[in-house]
Amino acid sequence: MKKSDLDIIASQLENPKGAKGLEMGDMMHATNIEMTKSAIAALSIENKDEVLEIGHGNAKHLKEIYSQANNLQYSGIDISDVMHKEAIKNAEAINAEAKFYLYNGGEFPFQEEVFNKIFTVNTIYFWKEPSNFLDEIYRVMRPKGIFTICYAQKDFMKRLPFVNEKFKLYNNEDIKDLILKSKFLLEDIINKSEEVKSKTGEVVTRNYSVAILKKEMFSKE
């Protein structure tokens, strides 16, 4: 593929737009569903939990979330107007009372201590200011809440032809260093592997991880 085509893929992965954005949303759902399931499973969702997803995409995975427990309150935020509209449409199709919000990629449209379960899949590469972003997540999370970050390993991501300067890549040590500087407690990192078709069509082995973070009752400082 031409560099211009690869740059388009990278841009659409960060912020899907237009008709190509709709296609990318479907592709991301298909290729990332196991990562999404892993991030959700690590949350240990219980009845009446208040769940926030950062970067919900087209939200075709909502059934997976609502199957975890009863009387859940789900909210999703995304920077993509196209994904925002698709998520609303897909939630209505399954009669899910989900709430979706557009945001600027930095500040969340919520008051303090709203959610007790938060997760995100494949967004960490695009966090402009990772430490500030974690602070914002911490702000909207209740004490004893759980936050899971699902990310593909740096060594895997480096091999993908569309990965460019837009991406900040992480391995487990990078994640540990980032979390150590935050207010969160890192409880565990779960490592996984799967065979997937990449955004450029090849079948590849993807090594990925789920970091499980917790907001303690009291600050660790």
C-alpha positions in Angstrom: 0.0 0.0 0.0 1.1 3.6 -0.6 2.2 5.7 2.3 -0.8 8.0 1.7 -3.2 5.1 2.1 -1.5 3.9 5.3 -1.7 7.4 6.7 -5.4 7.4 6.0 -5.8 4.2 7.9 -3.9 5.7 10.9 -6.0 8.8 10.8 -9.3 6.8 10.7 -8.2 4.6 13.6 -7.6 7.7 15.7 -10.8 9.5 14.7 -13.2 7.8 12.2 -14.8 10.2 9.8 -17.2 10.0 6.9 -18.1 6.9 4.9 -14.6 5.5 5.4 -15.0 6.0 9.1 -18.1 3.8 9.0 -16.1 1.1 7.3 -13.3 1.5 9.8 -15.8 1.2 12.7 -17.1 -2.1 11.4 -13.5 -3.4 10.9 -12.4 -2.3 14.4 -15.4 -4.0 15.9 -14.6 -7.3 14.0 -10.8 -7.3 14.7 -11.0 -6.0 18.3 -13.9 -8.0 19.7 -11.7 -10.4 21.6 -9.7 -7.5 23.1 -13.0 -5.9 24.0 -14.3 -9.0 25.7 -11.1 -9.4 27.6 -11.3 -5.8 28.9 -14.9 -6.3 29.9 -14.2 -9.6 31.7 -11.4 -8.1 33.7 -13.9 -5.5 35.1 -15.8 -8.1 37.1 -19.1 -6.3 36.3 -21.9 -6.7 38.9 -25.5 -5.8 39.1 -26.3 -2.0 39.1 -22.7 -1.1 38.1 -22.1 2.3 36.5 -19.9 1.5 33.5 -18.0 4.0 31.3 -16.3 3.1 28.1 -13.7 5.4 26.6 -13.7 5.2 22.8 -16.9 3.1 22.3 -16.7 3.0 18.5 -19.9 1.8 16.8 -20.9 0.0 20.1 -21.9 -3.2 18.4 -20.4 -5.0 21.4 -23.1 -3.6 23.8 -24.8 -7.0 24.1 -21.5 -8.3 25.6 -21.6 -5.7 28.3 -25.3 -6.0 29.2 -24.9 -9.8 29.4 -22.5 -9.4 32.4 -25.1 -8.4 35.0 -28.5 -6.8 35.5 -29.6 -3.1 35.8 -26.3 -1.8 34.5 -25.9 1.9 33.7 -23.7 2.3 30.6 -22.2 5.4 29.2 -19.7 5.8 26.4 -17.5 8.7 25.2 -15.8 9.1 21.8 -14.1 11.9 19.8 -15.7 10.7 16.6 -19.0 12.2 15.5 -19.6 9.3 13.1 -19.0 6.7 15.8 -21.2 8.7 18.2 -24.2 8.5 15.8 -23.5 4.8 14.9 -23.4 3.9 18.6 -26.8 5.6 19.2 -28.3 3.7 16.3 -26.9 0.4 17.3 -28.0 0.8 20.9 -31.5 1.6 19.8 -31.6 -1.5 17.7 -31.2 -3.7 20.8 -33.3 -1.4 23.0 -30.3 -0.6 25.2 -30.6 2.4 27.4 -27.1 3.5 26.8 -25.9 7.1 26.9 -23.2 8.4 24.5 -21.2 11.6 24.7 -18.9 13.4 22.3 -15.8 14.8 24.0 -12.5 16.6 23.1 -10.2 13.7 23.9 -9.1 15.2 27.2 -11.8 16.5 29.5 -14.7 14.2 30.4 -18.3 15.6 30.5 -19.0 14.2 34.0 -18.9 15.2 37.6 -16.6 13.6 40.1 -16.9 10.0 41.3 -19.7 8.9 38.9 -18.5 5.4 37.7 -17.3 2.3 39.4 -16.2 0.4 36.3 -14.3 2.0 33.4 -12.6 0.4 30.4 -10.9 1.3 27.1 -9.6 -0.7 24.2 -6.9 0.4 21.8 -7.2 4.1 22.7 -4.1 4.6 24.8 -1.9 5.0 21.7 -3.7 8.3 21.0 -3.8 9.9 24.5 -2.2 13.3 24.0 -1.2 13.7 27.6 -1.3 10.3 29.3 -0.8 11.4 32.9 -3.5 14.1 32.6 -5.8 11.6 31.0 -5.4 9.1 33.8 -6.1 12.0 36.3 -9.3 12.6 34.5 -10.3 9.0 34.7 -9.4 8.9 38.4 -11.6 12.1 38.9 -14.8 10.5 37.5 -14.2 7.1 39.2 -15.6 6.1 42.6 -13.3 4.9 45.4 -12.6 1.1 45.0 -13.6 1.4 41.3 -11.9 -0.7 38.6 -10.4 0.6 35.3 -9.1 -1.7 32.6 -6.8 -0.7 29.7 -6.5 -3.1 26.8 -3.6 -2.5 24.4 -1.6 -4.3 21.8 2.1 -4.8 22.7 4.7 -2.4 21.3 6.6 -5.2 19.5 3.5 -6.2 17.6 2.4 -2.6 16.8 5.8 -1.7 15.4 5.3 -4.3 12.7 2.1 -2.8 11.4 2.7 -0.7 8.3 0.1 2.0 9.1 1.5 2.7 12.6 3.2 6.1 12.4 4.0 9.1 14.6 0.4 9.4 15.6 0.8 6.3 17.8 2.4 6.2 21.2 3.3 2.5 21.7 3.5 0.6 25.0 4.8 -2.6 26.4 4.1 -3.8 30.0 7.0 -2.0 31.5 5.9 1.3 29.9 2.4 0.8 31.3 3.9 0.1 34.8 5.9 3.3 34.6 2.9 5.3 33.5 0.6 3.9 36.2 3.3 4.3 38.9 3.2 8.1 38.3 -0.6 8.2 38.6 -2.9 7.9 41.6 -4.1 4.5 40.5 -2.9 1.1 41.9 -1.9 -1.4 39.3 -3.4 -4.7 40.4 -2.4 -6.9 37.5 -1.5 -7.2 33.8 -3.0 -10.1 31.9 -1.2 -11.1 28.7 -3.0 -12.7 25.8 -2.4 -13.7 22.1 -4.7 -14.2 19.1 -4.7 -14.6 15.4 -6.4 -11.7 13.6 -6.6 -10.1 10.2 -4.8 -6.8 10.2 -6.2 -3.5 8.9 -4.2 -4.1 5.7 -5.5 -7.6 5.2 -2.8 -9.9 6.5 -3.4 -12.6 9.1 -1.1 -11.8 12.1 -0.5 -13.0 15.6 -1.4 -10.2 18.0 0.0 -10.1 21.5 -2.0 -7.9 23.7 -2.5 -7.2 27.4 -5.2 -6.0 29.8 -3.9 -3.8 32.7 -6.2 -3.8 35.7 -6.2 -0.6 37.8 -8.0 0.3 41.0 -8.9 3.5 42.7 -8.1 3.0 46.4 -10.2 4.4 49.2 -7.4 6.7 50.0 -4.7 8.2 47.7 -1.4 6.3 47.7 0.5 9.5 48.1 
